[in-house]
Amino acid sequence: MKPNSAKLVPLEGLRGIAAVIVMLGHMVRGLVPPQPGTLDSLKQIHHWMLNGAAAVSVFFVLSGFILSLPFAKDSSLARVAAALLKRWPRLAALTVIACLLSWGMIVLSHDYYEQAAALSGNYWMRTHFNAPLDGHEISWIEALHDGLYRVYLFGDVEFDSPLWTMRIELFGSFAIFLAAPLLFALKNWPLRLTAVAGAMLAAGTNFPLTYLSDFLAGTVLAMLYAENKLPENPNWLAAAMTLAGVYLFCFSSVEHRAIYLPVKAIVPAAKYAHFVWAASAALIIMLLLGNPYLRRVF
């Protein structure tokens, strides 16, 4: 695939699949009773293929890729300024809509989610998905404040708690808008990789700054793609990459199965798990852009 392709449809397909995984993962987490022996097979699917945390890393690596790519053609200050100014309004429009819809559903359903949680014994649902609401807080103006600025300043959203990722998305985007033009301007790959590695080390492993590494992984892929350095993958290699990508995607920080012992030896602590998922996302992106058959499928 040439770097000047009009739209990277395979990556849009990947984004859609990641969104469905997050949605289904939350549904299982919210609706399936936590007691042992109850729907255990569904819980196992939730731990593996419905790995919402891994899907979040897919989003961040994709964002790093897609947001970096335009700077391959235009790295001017005007382009950087425009990108910085447009990003918050674009994201805030979506988070405001999400929080207002959540407010409307709460008003219409009253405390039905608490009643459902009492029947299933599901703590996550009873606390409104880790964001308990008092009666005086349930107003459209509070929902508006949540979606407009609280999610971006504090990361905690009472009306739609899964929106915690949007704070990382906003500031990760800002970092990419500043870093990508400089990295594209360097031209020298050893210098580029040294700069990226240094930024990743500086970001460390503390939440939420550690997720900058996911965005930077996407930037590196964007530079490879823009300079036509991503290799074409024959079908046999694509099959191996698919297995490896799924294997890494299904990893969890609490995984104890023997099949994941090699990963656990390298990633001993939970705070490093998202690096595994970022590697999975990078592998899958390289796969989709480098294999003609999978490009057509997606």
N, C-alpha and C positions, 0 to 999 in steps of 0.2 A: 504494500500500500504506500502510495506516495505521500510525503508530508503535506502537500497542498490539497489533500482531499477535502471536499466541501464539509462533510460532517462525519465524525467518527461514530457511525451507527453501532458497531460492536460494543463500544464502551457505554453507549446509552443503554444497550441491552444488559450489560453487566450491572449498571447502576439500578436498572429496574429489578433485576433478580435480587440484588442486595436489599432493596427496599422491601420486597416481598418477604425476604428472610427476617428482617427486623419486625415487620408487622406480625407474621405468624409466630415468631419467637415471643413477642409480647402477649399474643393471644393465649398461647400455651401456658406461659408463666402466670397469666392472670386468671385463667379458667380451670386449670388442672389442679386438683387437690394435692397438697404436698405430702400426704401420708405415704409411707413405704408400701409398695405392692399395688398402688392405685395407678393404673395406666402407665406402668413402668416403661413399656416400649415407646410410648409417646414422649415420655420424659427423656429417654435416651436419644431419640431423634432431636429433641430440643437441645440437648447438650452438644450434639454433633452438628448436624446439617443446619439446624435453626440457631446457629451461633451468632446472636445479635452483636456481641462485642467484636467478633471478627468482621462482620458486615460493616460496622462503623469504620474500621480501619480501611476497608475497601473504599468507602466513601472518601476518606481523607486522602488516600493515595490517588484516587481518581481526580479529586479536586486539585491536588498538586500538579498533576499532569495537564489537565484541561486549562487551568488558570495560567500555567507557565507558557503554554504553547504559543499564544499570540506574540509573546516577546521575542520569539525567534525572528519575526519580521519587523517588529517595531519596538525598540527599547527606549524610546524617547521619554523625557520627563513628563510631557503632556499625556502620553499613554499611561504612565504610572499614576499620575494624579487623577486621571479619569477613572481608572480602575479602583483606586482607593475611595474616591467619592461615591461611586455607584454601588459599592459592595453592601454597605449596611442597609440602604433603602431596599435593595433587592431581597435581602434575607429577612429584613423586618416585616416586609409585606406578607411573607409566608407565615412567619411565627405569630403575627397578630391574627391572621385568619384562623390558624390552628387553635390559639387560645380562646378566641371568641366562639368558635365551634364547640370547644370543650365546655365553656361556660353554658352555652345553650343546651347541650346534652345533659349537664348536671341539673340545670333548672327544670328541664322536662322530666327527668328520671328521678328527681329528689334523691333519696338515699338508697336506691335500688342496688347500687354497687356494693354498699355495706351489707345489705340483706343477702346478696349473692355470695359475698365473702363469708358470711356466717354459715351458709350451707356447705360451702366447699372447704372452709377452714384455711382460706388463702389470705395470708397476712398482707401480701403485696396489693391485692385488690382492696382490702379493708382500709388501708391507709391512702387510698386514691393513688396507688403506684408510687409509694414513698413520698407523697406530698399531701399530708392530711390538711383538709380545709375546714375552717370553722364557718358557722352560718353567716357571720357578718362579712366574711371575705368573699362570698360568692356573689360578685357583682360584675357587670360587664366592664366597668371602669378598671377594676382590679385585673381582669383578664387582659384588657388593653395595655395596662402598664407592664404586665408580665411579658407579653409578646413584643412590646415596643423597645423596652430597654433592660428590664430586670434579667432576662435570660442572658443578655450580652455582658452585663456588668457583674452578675453574681453566679450565673450558670444554673441556678435553681429556679424551676418554674412550677408553681403550684397547680396551674390549670392543665399543664401538659408536660409532665416530668421528663419524658424521653427527649425533649428539646434541649437537654443539657449539652448535646453535641454542637449546638449552633454557636455557642460562645467560642468553642475551639475552632469551628469553621470560619468564623469572622476573623479572629486574630491570626489563625493559620493562613488565611487568605492574604491578610495585610503583610505577613512575613514573606509570602511568596511574591507578592507584587514588588517588594523591595529587593528580594534576593535574586529572582529569576533574571531581570535585566543585567545584573552584574555577572551572573554565572554565564549567560549567553555571550557577554562581552569578553570574557576571559579567553575563550577559544582553546586554551590549553587544558587537556583532560586531566593530567595529574594535578594541576592547580585547582581545577573545578572540584575534583573528588576530595582533595585535601580540605577545601573550604567547606564542603558539605559535611565531611566527617567531623570537622571542628565544631560546626553548628550543632550537629547531633550530640556530640559530647557535652557541649555547653547546655543544651536543653535537658540533659540528664534523664532521670527516670521518675521524677516527681510529677504527679498529676497537677495541672493539665498540660504543662509545657512540654512534656515528653512526646506528645503527639505531633510536635513540629517535625519529628523524624519521618512520619508518614507522608506529610506534604513534600518534604525534601526528596523522598524516594520517588514521588511522582514527578518532581522537577527533573531529576536525573533521567527518567524514562522519556520525558518530553524532549530533552536535549538530544538523546539518542535518536528519537523518532524524527525530530526536525532536521537532523543532519544525516538521515538515512543510514543509520548505523545499527538499527534493530535487525537481526538476522531473520530470514525466512525459515520457518520450522517445518520440515517434512512431517508426514502424518505419524510415523513411528515415534519421532521425538515429541510431537504434540501430545500423543497418548501418554507418554511418560511424564510430561509436564503437567498434564491434566491430573494424573494420579497424585503427583507431588503437591500441586496446588490445593486439591481437595483435602489431602492428608494434613497439610499445615493449617488450612482453614478450620478443620474440625478439632484442632487442639484447644484445650482449655487449661486455665491456670490450676485447676484442681484435678487434672487428668492423672489417673494412677494406672492405666492399662499398660501392659508390657510393650505394646506397639509404639507407645510414645516415650519410652525410656531414653532413646537417643536425643529427643528434643528436650526432655526434662534434664538431661545431663548438661545441656548447653544453656537452658533457660530455667534455672532452679527456683526463681521467685516469680510470684504473680505479676509484679510490676514490669516484668520483661515480656509478658505474653503478647502484647500488641506488636512487638517487633516480629514475632512469628507470623502474625496475621498480616502485617505489612509486607513481609516476604511473600506470603501467599498471594496477596493482591498484585504485587509487582510481577510475579510469575504468570498469573492469569492474564494480565494486561499484555505482557510480551507474547503470550500464547495467542491471544485474539488478534493482535496486530501482525503476527508473523506466520499465521497458518491460513491459507486461502479458504480451506473448507470451513473452518470454524468462523471465519469472517462472514461467509455467506449465511451460515446458520444463525448467527447473532444479528 
